[in-house]
Amino acid sequence: MTDQSFQIAKRIIETATQRNLTIATAESCTGGWIGKALTDIPGSSSVFMGSLVAYSNDIKRNLLGVPEDLLVKFGAVSQAVALEMSKNCLQSFGVDIALSVTGIAGPGGGRKGKPVGLVHMGLATRTYEASHDFKFENLGRDCVRRDALLAGLLLMLEAAENT
């Protein structure tokens, strides 16, 4: 984790603690990096309820409740699936803020319309739902994942500050 992502994660935990908010994540292409960043912060256990690494479609469907028709129609890497992941994470974990991430980190898996570096994130609170799309430069798998980590932390910080 970079110093920048550490500082943002620290601000998320501090803000959530001050505002009495709970948070959770549902991650695919980041493989739990956002959850790790948050749990690297002392005191995170009072606000961070958990994370599900939903790498396969079966886990997205069976544990996160993503409907099969969304996976078939739009694919796992889509706005619709990211949003559904975050909404169902919010419900399953019973938290105030849930962030989801699904994307193509590479080196393979990209195709026309869904290149390596494409990442969709869903953000859900008790009063707000949105999907966010990112097209990170394909500088290798770890770079895409680091960029997604930072973007996800920034979305979660904004949500914590505005919830």
C-alpha positions as CSV (number, residue, x, y, z in Angstrom):
1,M,0.0,0.0,0.0
2,T,1.3,3.4,-0.9
3,D,1.5,6.2,1.7
4,Q,-1.3,8.0,-0.2
5,S,-3.7,5.1,0.1
6,F,-2.7,4.6,3.7
7,Q,-3.6,8.2,4.5
8,I,-6.9,8.0,2.7
9,A,-7.8,4.7,4.5
10,K,-6.9,6.3,7.8
11,R,-9.2,9.3,7.0
12,I,-12.0,6.8,6.1
13,I,-11.7,5.0,9.5
14,E,-11.4,8.3,11.4
15,T,-14.5,9.8,9.6
16,A,-16.5,6.6,10.0
17,T,-15.6,6.5,13.7
18,Q,-16.5,10.1,14.3
19,R,-19.9,9.7,12.4
20,N,-20.7,6.3,13.9
21,L,-20.8,4.7,10.4
22,T,-20.1,1.1,9.5
23,I,-18.5,0.0,6.2
24,A,-18.0,-3.1,4.1
25,T,-16.6,-4.0,0.7
26,A,-17.3,-6.6,-2.1
27,E,-14.3,-6.9,-4.3
28,S,-13.5,-8.8,-7.4
29,C,-10.5,-7.6,-9.4
30,T,-8.8,-5.9,-6.4
31,G,-8.8,-9.3,-4.6
32,G,-9.4,-7.8,-1.1
33,W,-6.8,-4.9,-1.4
34,I,-9.4,-2.3,-0.2
35,G,-10.4,-4.4,2.8
36,K,-6.7,-4.9,3.6
37,A,-6.0,-1.2,3.3
38,L,-8.9,-0.4,5.7
39,T,-7.9,-3.1,8.2
40,D,-4.2,-1.9,8.2
41,I,-5.6,1.1,10.2
42,P,-5.6,0.6,14.0
43,G,-9.2,0.9,15.3
44,S,-10.7,-0.2,12.0
45,S,-12.5,-3.1,13.7
46,S,-15.0,-0.7,15.3
47,V,-16.3,0.4,11.8
48,F,-15.2,-2.1,9.2
49,M,-17.6,-5.1,9.3
50,G,-15.9,-7.1,6.6
51,S,-15.3,-7.8,3.0
52,L,-16.2,-10.5,0.5
53,V,-13.8,-11.3,-2.3
54,A,-16.3,-12.3,-5.0
55,Y,-13.9,-13.4,-7.8
56,S,-16.1,-15.9,-9.5
57,N,-19.6,-15.4,-11.0
58,D,-20.8,-18.2,-8.7
59,I,-19.8,-16.2,-5.6
60,K,-21.3,-13.0,-7.0
61,R,-24.5,-14.9,-7.7
62,N,-24.7,-17.2,-4.6
63,L,-23.2,-15.1,-1.8
64,L,-23.9,-11.5,-3.1
65,G,-27.2,-12.2,-4.7
66,V,-26.3,-10.8,-8.1
67,P,-29.1,-12.1,-10.4
68,E,-28.0,-14.5,-13.1
69,D,-29.8,-12.4,-15.8
70,L,-27.6,-9.4,-15.0
71,L,-24.4,-11.5,-15.3
72,V,-25.6,-13.0,-18.6
73,K,-26.9,-9.7,-20.1
74,F,-24.1,-7.3,-19.0
75,G,-21.3,-9.5,-17.9
76,A,-19.5,-9.6,-14.5
77,V,-17.6,-6.4,-15.4
78,S,-20.4,-4.0,-15.8
79,Q,-22.1,-1.0,-14.1
80,A,-25.2,-3.1,-13.4
81,V,-23.3,-5.9,-11.6
82,A,-21.1,-3.4,-9.7
83,L,-24.2,-1.6,-8.4
84,E,-26.0,-4.8,-7.5
85,M,-22.9,-6.0,-5.6
86,S,-22.7,-2.8,-3.6
87,K,-26.5,-2.8,-2.8
88,N,-26.4,-6.5,-1.7
89,C,-23.2,-6.0,0.3
90,L,-24.9,-3.1,2.2
91,Q,-27.8,-5.4,3.0
92,S,-25.8,-8.6,3.8
93,F,-23.4,-6.8,6.1
94,G,-26.0,-4.4,7.5
95,V,-23.7,-1.4,7.1
96,D,-24.1,2.2,6.3
97,I,-21.7,2.3,3.4
98,A,-20.7,-0.5,0.9
99,L,-18.3,-0.3,-2.0
100,S,-18.0,-2.9,-4.7
101,V,-15.3,-3.4,-7.4
102,T,-15.3,-5.5,-10.5
103,G,-13.0,-5.1,-13.5
104,I,-10.3,-6.4,-15.7
105,A,-6.9,-6.2,-14.2
106,G,-5.1,-8.1,-16.9
107,P,-2.8,-9.1,-18.4
108,G,-5.5,-11.1,-20.3
109,G,-9.3,-11.0,-20.2
110,G,-9.7,-7.7,-22.1
111,R,-11.6,-7.5,-25.4
112,K,-13.2,-4.8,-27.6
113,G,-15.5,-2.7,-25.4
114,K,-14.0,-4.2,-22.2
115,P,-10.3,-3.5,-22.2
116,V,-7.8,-4.3,-19.6
117,G,-8.0,-1.5,-17.1
118,L,-11.8,-1.2,-17.2
119,V,-13.1,-1.1,-13.6
120,H,-16.7,-0.5,-12.4
121,M,-17.4,0.3,-8.8
122,G,-20.7,0.4,-7.0
123,L,-21.3,2.6,-4.0
124,A,-24.4,2.1,-1.8
125,T,-25.5,3.9,1.4
126,R,-28.8,3.8,3.1
127,T,-30.0,6.8,0.9
128,Y,-27.7,6.7,-2.2
129,E,-26.7,4.3,-4.9
130,A,-24.4,4.9,-7.8
131,S,-22.0,3.2,-10.2
132,H,-18.7,4.7,-11.2
133,D,-16.6,3.7,-14.2
134,F,-12.9,3.9,-14.6
135,K,-10.5,3.2,-17.5
136,F,-7.1,2.9,-16.0
137,E,-4.0,2.7,-18.2
138,N,-2.9,-0.8,-18.8
139,L,0.5,-0.7,-17.1
140,G,0.3,-4.2,-15.7
141,R,-2.0,-6.0,-13.3
142,D,-0.6,-4.5,-10.1
143,C,-0.9,-1.0,-11.5
144,V,-4.5,-1.4,-12.5
145,R,-5.2,-2.9,-9.0
146,R,-3.4,0.0,-7.3
147,D,-5.3,2.5,-9.3
148,A,-8.6,0.8,-8.4
149,L,-7.6,0.7,-4.8
150,L,-7.0,4.4,-4.7
151,A,-10.2,5.2,-6.6
152,G,-12.2,3.0,-4.4
153,L,-10.8,4.5,-1.2
154,L,-11.6,8.0,-2.5
155,L,-15.2,7.0,-3.3
156,M,-15.6,5.5,0.2
157,L,-14.0,8.6,1.8
158,E,-16.4,10.9,0.0
159,A,-19.3,8.7,1.0
160,A,-18.2,8.7,4.7
161,E,-17.8,12.5,4.6
162,N,-21.3,13.0,3.1
163,T,-23.3,10.4,4.9
